[in-house]
Amino acid sequence: MPKPPRPRPQPGKGVPRFKAAGRRPPGRPAPELTDRPERPEPPQEKLLRITGLPAVSALFQRNGRLVERLFFDERNAGAVAAFCRDLAKARKPYRQVDTDELARVAGTVLHGGVVAVTRPRPVPAFDPAEASRWAAEGKPLLLLDGIGNPHNLGAIVRTAAFFGLERIVISDHPAQAGPSEASYRVAEGGMEHVRLYRATGFARVLRQLASSYRVLGTALGRGEPLDQPADRRPTAIVLGNEEDGLGRETLDACEGVVTLAGSGRVQSLNVAATAAILIHELTRARPSGRQAGLASGARAR
């Protein structure tokens, strides 16, 4: 006996809800993976942990909008009270913690009692055309080619900030250090006052600078003492890698090479110490409205 025909489902009644149930209708082939390419998630921005009251204070004063969180111990509670109020207005967290917890947050015991977790400032590309406007200020320009130790970078930035230099150009050398937690800590707030720029094609950039700056490289025992010539161009000093110094291509792109003369009892100075001496020599005869500060003492480290 034949079966009676099945009733046709009415609209909205008994219609299989394959989409809602996450299934596909029978007989329909599964879509290929290439039909719906997955959109890659954007890389998360790495946050920096800035430690020490001088560095954290400068960060809040100059770039407080970048700070995401703040941690501090009891003895620094008063010193960071204004920073906490700023974070509260921005609805960002802050917390007083004990010494052990602060060391865990900072990743080091050398935290100085306060840690700010912050988004890093980008390092913009160096534009040689902009350098002509910098040169009009009459200030020296510091360029680093392969300074690999972040502590040296931080010390150089600290010196530059102390003497009122506002910019440092770092090269695309594979060993060149960039902004990091260690360099921020050693710079003692200098990172907020000195802007870093990254140059690609370094030797070419040095040749382009020659119209605005007197470009001088540095080398151990192979150059002349630094002088103050009657050249109206300010000086651009190039410092090289701690182990290998400046490469031949970089030296050839410089107008001259300078050397610091010593007693000969030790071979050379640390690159950060060399930078400090050269910056002092280049800025001491230049009129400036900067305030005097301590070259050494209780705050020097």
Backbone as CSV, one residue per row, in Angstrom:
resi,resn,N_x,N_y,N_z,CA_x,CA_y,CA_z,C_x,C_y,C_z
1,MET,0.853,-1.192,0.000,0.000,0.000,0.000,0.876,1.225,0.000
2,PRO,0.657,2.148,-0.928,1.553,3.329,-1.000,1.350,4.233,0.190
3,LYS,2.503,4.862,0.632,2.462,5.798,1.761,1.876,7.122,1.307
4,PRO,1.126,7.748,2.190,0.567,9.065,1.838,1.677,10.102,1.727
5,PRO,1.503,11.102,0.865,2.553,12.141,0.727,2.714,12.932,2.005
6,ARG,3.974,13.309,2.270,4.287,14.111,3.462,3.817,15.536,3.237
7,PRO,3.243,16.144,4.244,2.783,17.535,4.088,3.965,18.478,3.899
8,ARG,3.760,19.478,3.023,4.798,20.480,2.783,4.855,21.420,3.986
9,PRO,6.050,21.669,4.525,6.142,22.541,5.712,5.739,23.953,5.364
10,GLN,4.981,24.568,6.297,4.580,25.942,6.129,5.749,26.864,6.448
11,PRO,5.750,28.069,5.832,6.837,29.015,6.138,6.918,29.298,7.626
12,GLY,8.120,29.155,8.140,8.346,29.430,9.562,8.003,28.280,10.462
13,LYS,7.458,27.182,9.902,7.104,26.044,10.741,7.816,24.800,10.255
14,GLY,8.630,24.247,11.089,9.295,23.000,10.771,10.406,23.128,9.757
15,VAL,10.825,24.356,9.419,11.926,24.524,8.463,13.231,24.275,9.183
16,PRO,14.057,23.385,8.663,15.330,23.104,9.349,16.171,24.381,9.459
17,ARG,16.687,24.609,10.645,17.493,25.812,10.882,18.976,25.435,10.891
18,PHE,19.450,25.136,9.699,20.838,24.681,9.606,21.813,25.777,10.014
19,LYS,21.484,27.036,9.648,22.412,28.127,9.959,22.494,28.350,11.457
20,ALA,21.274,28.331,12.090,21.286,28.583,13.523,21.952,27.456,14.284
21,ALA,21.778,26.217,13.789,22.350,25.075,14.494,23.800,24.852,14.149
22,GLY,24.357,25.635,13.182,25.746,25.476,12.818,25.991,24.281,11.934
23,ARG,24.898,23.732,11.272,25.065,22.590,10.382,24.755,23.035,8.963
24,ARG,25.171,22.230,8.001,24.868,22.516,6.603,23.806,21.541,6.116
25,PRO,22.978,21.922,5.158,21.934,21.027,4.640,22.542,19.753,4.075
26,PRO,21.803,18.644,4.179,22.308,17.382,3.624,22.586,17.514,2.129
27,GLY,23.699,16.935,1.706,24.045,16.941,0.293,24.834,18.153,-0.147
28,ARG,24.902,19.193,0.684,25.676,20.380,0.294,27.127,20.177,0.711
29,PRO,28.075,20.333,-0.217,29.475,20.080,0.139,30.005,21.115,1.121
30,ALA,30.924,20.674,1.937,31.556,21.589,2.889,32.400,22.601,2.138
31,PRO,32.373,23.851,2.542,33.185,24.864,1.853,34.667,24.594,2.030
32,GLU,35.437,24.935,1.016,36.876,24.795,1.114,37.429,25.854,2.046
33,LEU,38.598,25.546,2.595,39.206,26.472,3.535,39.523,27.813,2.887
34,THR,39.781,27.779,1.580,40.136,29.021,0.897,38.939,29.920,0.657
35,ASP,37.709,29.381,0.891,36.526,30.207,0.683,36.419,31.320,1.718
36,ARG,36.876,31.031,2.926,36.807,32.027,3.997,38.175,32.156,4.653
37,PRO,39.068,32.907,4.045,40.410,33.035,4.646,40.327,33.739,5.992
38,GLU,41.037,33.186,6.951,41.040,33.791,8.276,41.885,35.063,8.263
39,ARG,41.345,36.098,8.857,42.066,37.372,8.938,43.079,37.292,10.082
40,PRO,44.374,37.499,9.787,45.369,37.394,10.863,45.157,38.490,11.904
41,GLU,45.353,38.114,13.161,45.203,39.089,14.225,46.381,40.050,14.207
42,PRO,46.142,41.340,14.423,47.251,42.284,14.444,48.188,41.981,15.597
43,PRO,49.506,42.138,15.403,50.447,41.852,16.483,50.220,42.790,17.661
44,GLN,50.276,42.232,18.847,50.075,43.031,20.033,51.312,43.881,20.316
45,GLU,51.067,45.120,20.704,52.163,46.021,21.003,52.832,45.602,22.303
46,LYS,54.152,45.479,22.269,54.881,45.090,23.463,54.983,46.269,24.409
47,LEU,54.638,46.048,25.663,54.715,47.098,26.659,56.076,47.089,27.335
48,LEU,56.518,48.262,27.757,57.786,48.408,28.454,57.537,48.665,29.931
49,ARG,58.432,48.148,30.763,58.376,48.411,32.197,59.463,49.432,32.529
50,ILE,59.048,50.653,32.818,59.976,51.730,33.117,60.121,51.816,34.627
51,THR,61.360,51.757,35.120,61.605,51.695,36.553,62.404,52.903,37.027
52,GLY,62.256,53.185,38.320,62.988,54.288,38.937,62.197,55.580,38.884
53,LEU,62.221,56.344,39.974,61.419,57.555,40.056,61.816,58.617,39.023
54,PRO,63.116,58.848,38.747,63.444,59.858,37.728,62.865,59.523,36.355
55,ALA,63.005,58.255,35.932,62.503,57.856,34.618,60.979,57.891,34.575
56,VAL,60.337,57.415,35.637,58.870,57.393,35.658,58.313,58.818,35.735
57,SER,58.951,59.690,36.500,58.497,61.080,36.592,58.579,61.765,35.236
58,ALA,59.709,61.581,34.536,59.845,62.181,33.208,58.822,61.610,32.238
59,LEU,58.533,60.312,32.375,57.537,59.683,31.506,56.166,60.318,31.693
60,PHE,55.751,60.509,32.935,54.438,61.115,33.187,54.402,62.580,32.751
61,GLN,55.494,63.284,32.933,55.523,64.698,32.572,55.479,64.917,31.062
62,ARG,56.130,64.024,30.325,56.264,64.237,28.885,55.323,63.370,28.055
63,ASN,55.074,62.144,28.503,54.278,61.202,27.707,53.373,60.351,28.589
64,GLY,52.720,61.004,29.540,51.897,60.273,30.487,50.751,59.514,29.846
65,ARG,50.294,59.952,28.675,49.180,59.276,28.006,49.535,57.849,27.607
66,LEU,50.839,57.538,27.532,51.260,56.205,27.113,51.244,55.201,28.261
67,VAL,51.177,55.677,29.489,51.253,54.786,30.654,49.947,54.012,30.790
68,GLU,50.064,52.702,30.975,48.896,51.830,31.135,48.655,51.415,32.585
69,ARG,49.730,51.205,33.351,49.595,50.777,34.746,50.765,51.328,35.554
70,LEU,50.566,51.430,36.858,51.616,51.928,37.748,51.641,51.099,39.020
71,PHE,52.838,50.702,39.431,53.043,49.962,40.668,54.121,50.684,41.477
72,PHE,53.972,50.703,42.794,54.929,51.423,43.626,54.923,50.844,45.032
73,ASP,55.995,51.131,45.779,56.056,50.667,47.156,55.632,51.792,48.095
74,GLU,55.599,51.486,49.374,55.062,52.430,50.358,55.874,53.718,50.419
75,ARG,57.191,53.629,50.318,58.004,54.844,50.476,57.857,55.804,49.302
76,ASN,57.360,55.338,48.167,57.173,56.209,47.010,55.721,56.632,46.807
77,ALA,54.845,56.255,47.750,53.418,56.547,47.583,53.165,58.046,47.451
78,GLY,53.836,58.837,48.261,53.646,60.277,48.186,54.176,60.877,46.901
79,ALA,55.317,60.367,46.443,55.958,60.914,45.240,55.138,60.655,43.982
80,VAL,54.340,59.579,43.982,53.583,59.230,42.771,52.091,59.551,42.906
81,ALA,51.725,60.271,43.950,50.308,60.542,44.180,49.664,61.275,42.998
82,ALA,50.370,62.253,42.447,49.815,62.993,41.303,49.660,62.087,40.088
83,PHE,50.589,61.150,39.906,50.491,60.217,38.777,49.268,59.310,38.948
84,CYS,49.012,58.897,40.180,47.845,58.055,40.446,46.550,58.800,40.114
85,ARG,46.518,60.085,40.433,45.318,60.861,40.109,45.110,60.945,38.596
86,ASP,46.208,61.113,37.865,46.099,61.153,36.403,45.576,59.832,35.856
87,LEU,46.077,58.729,36.402,45.622,57.422,35.942,44.160,57.189,36.305
88,ALA,43.762,57.645,37.475,42.365,57.482,37.882,41.435,58.219,36.924
89,LYS,41.826,59.406,36.484,41.006,60.154,35.531,40.889,59.405,34.208
90,ALA,41.976,58.712,33.836,41.974,57.948,32.586,41.436,56.533,32.769
91,ARG,40.986,56.210,33.993,40.465,54.878,34.313,41.487,53.785,34.030
92,LYS,42.699,54.038,34.468,43.773,53.060,34.346,44.232,52.665,35.741
93,PRO,44.676,51.414,35.931,44.960,50.923,37.276,46.308,51.375,37.829
94,TYR,46.371,51.473,39.140,47.619,51.701,39.871,47.478,50.972,41.206
95,ARG,48.633,50.601,41.776,48.547,49.797,42.998,49.835,49.889,43.798
96,GLN,49.683,49.995,45.101,50.823,49.904,46.006,51.051,48.442,46.340
97,VAL,52.301,47.986,46.212,52.617,46.587,46.445,53.864,46.492,47.318
98,ASP,54.126,45.280,47.829,55.323,45.104,48.647,56.555,44.920,47.750
99,THR,57.709,44.840,48.363,58.971,44.807,47.613,59.073,43.584,46.728
100,ASP,58.681,42.426,47.233,58.788,41.200,46.441,57.877,41.256,45.211
101,GLU,56.652,41.730,45.404,55.731,41.828,44.281,56.237,42.841,43.252
102,LEU,56.816,43.937,43.718,57.327,44.955,42.807,58.480,44.398,41.977
103,ALA,59.327,43.570,42.588,60.420,42.950,41.841,59.882,42.007,40.775
104,ARG,58.793,41.293,41.081,58.202,40.402,40.082,57.608,41.207,38.922
105,VAL,56.943,42.303,39.246,56.366,43.140,38.196,57.461,43.726,37.313
106,ALA,58.523,44.228,37.950,59.592,44.895,37.206,60.489,43.926,36.452
107,GLY,60.563,42.685,36.924,61.494,41.733,36.323,62.919,41.947,36.778
108,THR,63.121,42.778,37.794,64.444,43.069,38.332,64.281,43.664,39.721
109,VAL,65.313,43.489,40.540,65.292,44.134,41.859,65.749,45.584,41.753
110,LEU,66.243,45.990,40.605,66.715,47.367,40.397,65.568,48.230,39.883
111,HIS,64.533,48.329,40.696,63.333,49.037,40.248,63.152,50.408,40.901
112,GLY,63.932,50.700,41.940,63.849,52.008,42.567,62.533,52.297,43.255
113,GLY,61.718,51.280,43.467,60.488,51.471,44.209,59.280,51.882,43.399
114,VAL,59.409,51.962,42.066,58.267,52.348,41.244,58.437,51.775,39.842
115,VAL,57.332,51.286,39.269,57.343,50.690,37.930,56.132,51.200,37.159
116,ALA,56.372,51.768,35.994,55.285,52.174,35.101,55.293,51.250,33.896
117,VAL,54.151,50.658,33.597,53.994,49.819,32.410,53.431,50.707,31.302
118,THR,54.169,50.845,30.215,53.829,51.859,29.225,53.959,51.347,27.804
119,ARG,53.190,51.953,26.922,53.379,51.710,25.499,54.618,52.461,25.031
120,PRO,55.443,51.852,24.188,56.675,52.520,23.762,56.398,53.627,22.750
121,ARG,57.263,54.618,22.755,57.204,55.627,21.696,57.803,55.037,20.429
122,PRO,57.215,55.254,19.274,57.798,54.747,18.032,59.104,55.471,17.712
123,VAL,59.961,54.791,16.977,61.220,55.391,16.504,61.003,55.762,15.039
124,PRO,60.808,57.037,14.725,60.504,57.414,13.342,61.721,57.287,12.438
125,ALA,61.459,57.176,11.145,62.533,57.132,10.154,63.194,58.501,10.052
126,PHE,64.504,58.486,9.906,65.256,59.732,9.786,65.101,60.298,8.381
127,ASP,64.783,61.577,8.309,64.633,62.281,7.038,65.792,63.258,6.888
128,PRO,66.754,62.994,6.003,67.901,63.904,5.843,67.481,65.327,5.497
129,ALA,66.361,65.483,4.800,65.922,66.830,4.450,65.562,67.630,5.694
130,GLU,65.076,66.941,6.721,64.716,67.623,7.961,65.949,68.068,8.735
131,ALA,67.080,67.398,8.473,68.302,67.717,9.210,68.779,69.140,8.965
132,SER,68.476,69.707,7.817,68.891,71.083,7.550,68.203,72.048,8.512
133,ARG,66.970,71.735,8.897,66.286,72.568,9.893,66.889,72.364,11.271
134,TRP,67.286,71.123,11.588,67.964,70.884,12.857,69.269,71.670,12.933
135,ALA,70.023,71.664,11.835,71.328,72.322,11.823,71.203,73.814,12.096
136,ALA,70.078,74.394,11.723,69.882,75.829,11.953,69.866,76.163,13.438
137,GLU,69.613,75.171,14.294,69.633,75.401,15.734,71.054,75.506,16.270
138,GLY,72.026,75.042,15.485,73.421,75.134,15.890,73.900,74.074,16.854
139,LYS,73.064,73.087,17.161,73.450,72.050,18.113,74.144,70.889,17.411
140,PRO,75.068,70.216,18.105,75.673,69.004,17.532,74.618,67.924,17.334
141,LEU,74.925,66.994,16.457,74.061,65.844,16.215,74.864,64.583,16.480
142,LEU,74.272,63.663,17.219,74.936,62.412,17.561,74.319,61.284,16.748
143,LEU,75.189,60.462,16.134,74.739,59.316,15.348,75.435,58.066,15.872
144,LEU,74.676,56.990,16.035,75.196,55.744,16.590,75.076,54.640,15.562
145,ASP,76.178,53.950,15.325,76.209,52.907,14.303,76.687,51.589,14.905
146,GLY,75.735,50.843,15.491,76.080,49.531,16.021,76.349,49.501,17.508
147,ILE,75.895,50.497,18.266,76.017,50.449,19.727,75.067,49.371,20.225
148,GLY,75.612,48.230,20.615,74.773,47.075,20.895,74.322,46.926,22.326
149,ASN,75.026,47.526,23.268,74.689,47.373,24.679,73.625,48.393,25.069
150,PRO,72.453,47.943,25.521,71.397,48.906,25.870,71.787,49.827,27.017
151,HIS,72.691,49.362,27.899,73.160,50.242,28.972,73.986,51.392,28.398
152,ASN,74.791,51.114,27.388,75.541,52.189,26.739,74.599,53.168,26.039
153,LEU,73.578,52.635,25.374,72.612,53.525,24.733,71.945,54.419,25.765
154,GLY,71.526,53.844,26.881,70.887,54.638,27.920,71.808,55.705,28.492
155,ALA,73.085,55.348,28.706,74.041,56.320,29.244,74.289,57.456,28.249
156,ILE,74.351,57.135,26.963,74.551,58.171,25.935,73.342,59.091,25.872
157,VAL,72.147,58.520,25.941,70.934,59.339,25.931,70.894,60.250,27.159
158,ARG,71.290,59.722,28.305,71.316,60.538,29.527,72.267,61.721,29.365
159,THR,73.442,61.482,28.801,74.398,62.563,28.576,73.841,63.585,27.592
160,ALA,73.241,63.099,26.516,72.668,64.018,25.524,71.605,64.904,26.157
161,ALA,70.742,64.318,26.990,69.705,65.102,27.651,70.317,66.121,28.605
162,PHE,71.353,65.721,29.314,72.017,66.615,30.264,72.557,67.861,29.569
163,PHE,73.136,67.686,28.387,73.740,68.800,27.668,72.770,69.460,26.678
164,GLY,71.523,69.056,26.689,70.521,69.752,25.899,70.369,69.304,24.468
165,LEU,70.944,68.155,24.098,70.727,67.640,22.753,69.349,66.968,22.710
166,GLU,68.629,67.188,21.649,67.244,66.722,21.585,67.043,65.530,20.667
167,ARG,68.078,65.156,19.909,67.909,64.084,18.920,69.164,63.224,18.840
168,ILE,68.947,61.942,18.602,70.027,61.002,18.294,69.548,60.140,17.137
169,VAL,70.422,59.910,16.174,70.099,59.063,15.030,70.803,57.724,15.214
170,ILE,70.035,56.639,15.150,70.630,55.302,15.228,70.541,54.652,13.849
171,SER,71.511,53.816,13.555,71.604,53.231,12.218,70.816,51.933,12.127
172,ASP,70.815,51.360,10.922,70.185,50.063,10.700,71.178,48.918,10.878
173,HIS,72.295,49.177,11.525,73.274,48.138,11.847,72.567,47.023,12.624
174,PRO,72.812,45.756,12.275,72.089,44.665,12.947,72.337,44.590,14.445
175,ALA,73.458,45.139,14.913,73.753,45.090,16.338,73.203,46.285,17.108
176,GLN,72.685,47.282,16.408,72.289,48.520,17.067,71.125,48.309,18.043
177,ALA,71.338,48.733,19.281,70.290,48.653,20.299,69.270,49.760,20.088
178,GLY,68.039,49.455,20.465,66.971,50.442,20.431,66.431,50.667,21.825
179,PRO,65.351,51.424,21.940,64.760,51.657,23.257,64.362,50.343,23.927
180,SER,64.704,50.195,25.180,64.397,48.973,25.923,64.257,49.329,27.391
181,GLU,63.824,48.361,28.177,63.680,48.614,29.606,65.015,48.970,30.237
182,ALA,66.093,48.295,29.809,67.418,48.580,30.366,67.894,49.978,29.985
183,SER,67.709,50.357,28.727,68.174,51.682,28.305,67.370,52.786,28.982
184,TYR,66.074,52.585,29.171,65.267,53.569,29.892,65.752,53.724,31.330
185,ARG,66.056,52.607,31.985,66.487,52.656,33.385,67.795,53.427,33.523
186,VAL,68.753,53.154,32.635,70.056,53.815,32.718,69.951,55.288,32.317
187,ALA,69.048,55.611,31.418,68.911,56.994,30.944,68.346,57.923,32.005
188,GLU,67.749,57.389,33.075,67.273,58.204,34.193,66.335,59.326,33.751
189,GLY,65.447,59.050,32.819,64.507,60.048,32.340,64.912,60.706,31.036
190,GLY,66.140,60.474,30.590,66.616,61.113,29.367,65.878,60.686,28.114
191,MET,65.296,59.485,28.137,64.580,59.001,26.957,63.364,59.865,26.616
192,GLU,62.830,60.564,27.603,61.671,61.420,27.347,62.069,62.780,26.788
193,HIS,63.347,63.101,26.845,63.820,64.410,26.377,64.629,64.320,25.087
194,VAL,65.034,63.117,24.716,65.831,62.909,23.504,65.041,62.001,22.571
195,ARG,64.804,62.442,21.353,64.051,61.642,20.384,65.026,60.836,19.543
196,LEU,64.773,59.537,19.415,65.587,58.664,18.576,64.970,58.570,17.184
197,TYR,65.838,58.569,16.166,65.433,58.384,14.775,66.273,57.244,14.202
198,ARG,65.674,56.470,13.303,66.403,55.353,12.686,66.691,55.661,11.227
199,ALA,67.966,55.508,10.856,68.404,55.788,9.486,68.727,54.487,8.770
200,THR,68.261,54.342,7.561,68.605,53.207,6.710,69.530,53.690,5.603
201,GLY,70.440,52.803,5.181,71.446,53.232,4.221,72.369,54.254,4.870
202,PHE,73.055,53.846,5.937,73.711,54.792,6.833,74.792,55.616,6.140
203,ALA,75.653,54.973,5.358,76.720,55.725,4.685,76.132,56.779,3.747
204,ARG,75.082,56.430,3.059,74.435,57.403,2.162,73.875,58.572,2.956
205,VAL,73.283,58.275,4.124,72.728,59.330,4.973,73.830,60.284,5.425
206,LEU,74.992,59.752,5.775,76.100,60.608,6.219,76.545,61.559,5.110
207,ARG,76.572,61.061,3.904,76.961,61.932,2.782,75.921,63.024,2.562
208,GLN,74.653,62.693,2.757,73.602,63.698,2.604,73.673,64.757,3.694
209,LEU,74.163,64.379,4.864,74.264,65.324,5.968,75.350,66.373,5.755
210,ALA,76.283,66.088,4.874,77.468,66.942,4.730,77.128,68.371,4.338
211,SER,75.997,68.586,3.710,75.637,69.952,3.328,75.213,70.786,4.533
212,SER,74.813,70.139,5.622,74.336,70.853,6.802,75.237,70.691,8.017
213,TYR,75.978,69.583,8.081,76.812,69.282,9.236,78.240,68.950,8.808
214,ARG,79.158,69.179,9.719,80.520,68.663,9.567,80.515,67.263,10.181
215,VAL,80.533,66.244,9.351,80.350,64.863,9.795,81.706,64.262,10.149
216,LEU,81.866,63.880,11.418,83.124,63.323,11.909,82.893,61.939,12.497
217,GLY,83.694,60.983,12.049,83.680,59.663,12.644,84.637,59.598,13.821
218,THR,84.632,58.484,14.517,85.531,58.272,15.651,86.257,56.950,15.456
219,ALA,87.536,56.925,15.826,88.320,55.703,15.695,89.460,55.737,16.705
220,LEU,89.873,54.577,17.130,90.922,54.450,18.134,92.287,54.685,17.497
221,GLY,92.952,55.779,17.874,94.319,56.044,17.439,94.493,56.287,15.967
222,ARG,93.411,56.609,15.245,93.530,56.769,13.792,93.057,58.132,13.319
223,GLY,92.767,59.041,14.245,92.234,60.327,13.841,92.970,61.476,14.487
224,GLU,92.389,62.652,14.368,92.944,63.872,14.916,92.153,64.286,16.153
225,PRO,92.747,65.091,17.022,91.976,65.610,18.165,90.801,66.453,17.688
226,LEU,89.754,66.472,18.474,88.583,67.263,18.136,88.918,68.748,18.288
227,ASP,88.639,69.525,17.263,88.911,70.957,17.317,87.610,71.725,17.158
228,GLN,87.706,73.026,17.248,86.561,73.901,17.049,86.885,74.815,15.863
229,PRO,86.693,74.336,14.642,87.072,75.121,13.463,86.113,76.286,13.231
230,ALA,86.522,77.165,12.346,85.675,78.311,12.006,84.647,77.919,10.959
231,ASP,84.112,76.719,11.071,83.101,76.206,10.151,81.732,76.544,10.712
232,ARG,80.894,77.150,9.923,79.592,77.565,10.406,78.648,76.371,10.593
233,ARG,78.997,75.243,10.006,78.149,74.067,10.184,78.352,73.458,11.573
234,PRO,77.300,73.034,12.239,77.489,72.281,13.481,78.095,70.913,13.165
235,THR,78.565,70.256,14.197,79.250,68.973,14.023,78.300,67.810,14.276
236,ALA,78.403,66.802,13.428,77.713,65.528,13.629,78.772,64.480,13.956
237,ILE,78.686,63.881,15.128,79.658,62.888,15.588,79.060,61.495,15.440
238,VAL,79.844,60.589,14.858,79.396,59.216,14.623,80.191,58.273,15.521
239,LEU,79.504,57.508,16.351,80.123,56.533,17.248,79.759,55.128,16.808
240,GLY,80.746,54.215,16.895,80.548,52.874,16.372,80.438,51.794,17.430
241,ASN,80.377,50.567,16.959,80.196,49.386,17.791,81.284,49.262,18.856
242,GLU,80.879,48.760,20.037,81.804,48.658,21.166,83.023,47.801,20.862
243,GLU,82.873,46.764,20.057,83.988,45.855,19.764,84.719,46.225,18.480
244,ASP,83.979,46.519,17.438,84.578,46.684,16.110,84.680,48.131,15.647
245,GLY,84.091,49.063,16.364,84.143,50.451,15.937,83.315,50.689,14.681
246,LEU,83.688,51.710,13.932,82.987,52.036,12.699,83.564,51.245,11.536
247,GLY,82.698,50.799,10.646,83.140,50.080,9.464,83.770,51.009,8.439
248,ARG,84.468,50.415,7.483,85.180,51.195,6.473,84.226,52.062,5.659
249,GLU,83.078,51.534,5.280,82.143,52.308,4.472,81.655,53.546,5.230
250,THR,81.409,53.379,6.534,80.961,54.517,7.341,82.068,55.548,7.479
251,LEU,83.295,55.087,7.754,84.420,56.024,7.897,84.669,56.792,6.601
252,ASP,84.549,56.115,5.476,84.769,56.782,4.187,83.717,57.857,3.913
253,ALA,82.541,57.706,4.514,81.485,58.687,4.300,81.629,59.899,5.203
254,CYS,82.556,59.854,6.160,82.770,60.965,7.080,83.768,61.961,6.502
255,GLU,83.623,63.194,6.904,84.521,64.260,6.456,85.875,64.179,7.130
256,GLY,85.892,63.663,8.340,87.125,63.501,9.101,86.919,62.471,10.186
257,VAL,88.015,62.143,10.874,87.979,61.159,11.950,88.678,61.757,13.166
258,VAL,88.050,61.631,14.342,88.633,62.180,15.560,88.976,61.052,16.528
259,THR,89.956,61.335,17.375,90.413,60.393,18.390,90.654,61.154,19.687
260,LEU,90.270,60.550,20.802,90.591,61.118,22.104,91.958,60.602,22.536
261,ALA,92.868,61.515,22.809,94.211,61.121,23.232,94.222,60.822,24.720
262,GLY,94.810,59.699,25.098,94.902,59.319,26.503,96.342,59.096,26.914
263,SER,96.525,58.564,28.112,97.871,58.333,28.650,98.522,57.101,28.055
264,GLY,97.719,56.210,27.485,98.238,54.963,26.962,98.233,53.826,27.967
265,ARG,97.843,54.101,29.207,97.842,53.049,30.222,96.708,52.050,30.005
266,VAL,95.614,52.519,29.429,94.556,51.619,28.982,94.285,51.943,27.520
267,GLN,93.785,50.964,26.802,93.656,51.122,25.355,92.622,52.165,24.961
268,SER,91.478,52.151,25.641,90.393,53.013,25.182,89.407,53.273,26.301
269,LEU,88.427,54.148,26.001,87.333,54.428,26.907,86.089,53.663,26.469
270,ASN,85.196,53.450,27.422,83.870,52.954,27.082,83.206,53.943,26.135
271,VAL,82.392,53.435,25.202,81.799,54.306,24.188,80.896,55.361,24.804
272,ALA,80.235,55.050,25.912,79.388,56.044,26.568,80.231,57.157,27.179
273,ALA,81.407,56.797,27.729,82.309,57.819,28.265,82.868,58.682,27.140
274,THR,83.199,58.061,26.024,83.675,58.813,24.865,82.616,59.803,24.395
275,ALA,81.390,59.352,24.320,80.303,60.229,23.894,80.166,61.415,24.840
276,ALA,80.285,61.173,26.143,80.137,62.249,27.117,81.218,63.319,26.925
277,ILE,82.453,62.895,26.700,83.542,63.857,26.515,83.342,64.659,25.237
278,LEU,83.000,63.983,24.155,82.825,64.671,22.877,81.645,65.643,22.920
279,ILE,80.540,65.221,23.525,79.383,66.110,23.613,79.722,67.336,24.457
280,HIS,80.443,67.125,25.541,80.840,68.262,26.381,81.724,69.228,25.589
281,GLU,82.681,68.702,24.848,83.578,69.558,24.071,82.812,70.342,23.014
282,LEU,81.825,69.714,22.412,81.096,70.363,21.326,80.059,71.368,21.829
283,THR,79.625,71.229,23.077,78.585,72.122,23.584,79.117,73.204,24.516
284,ARG,80.329,73.071,25.028,80.796,74.010,26.053,80.980,75.413,25.512
285,ALA,81.300,75.557,24.222,81.504,76.890,23.660,80.245,77.449,23.017
286,ARG,79.179,76.658,23.020,77.948,77.100,22.377,77.035,77.756,23.392
287,PRO,76.606,78.997,23.172,75.684,79.640,24.104,74.398,78.834,24.220
288,SER,73.893,78.740,25.416,72.676,77.957,25.630,71.934,78.459,26.844
289,GLY,70.622,78.263,26.855,69.809,78.665,27.997,69.582,77.533,28.968
290,ARG,70.317,76.426,28.803,70.077,75.281,29.668,70.528,75.573,31.089
291,GLN,69.941,74.906,32.020,70.312,75.056,33.411,71.469,74.136,33.721
292,ALA,72.328,74.583,34.634,73.444,73.765,35.052,72.930,72.623,35.905
293,GLY,73.651,71.524,35.886,73.258,70.374,36.699,74.498,69.693,37.264
294,LEU,74.273,68.701,38.099,75.373,67.955,38.668,75.956,66.994,37.661
295,ALA,77.264,67.024,37.499,77.928,66.034,36.664,78.176,64.759,37.442
296,SER,78.197,64.860,38.745,78.377,63.680,39.591,77.801,64.022,40.955
297,GLY,77.661,63.035,41.794,77.153,63.301,43.131,76.083,62.312,43.512
298,ALA,75.185,62.738,44.400,74.223,61.802,44.956,73.310,61.200,43.925
299,ARG,72.926,61.988,42.875,72.007,61.471,41.879,72.711,60.720,40.768
300,ALA,74.018,60.909,40.634,74.728,60.232,39.543,74.893,58.766,39.880
301,ARG,74.725,57.923,38.867,74.831,56.468,39.079,75.626,55.853,37.952
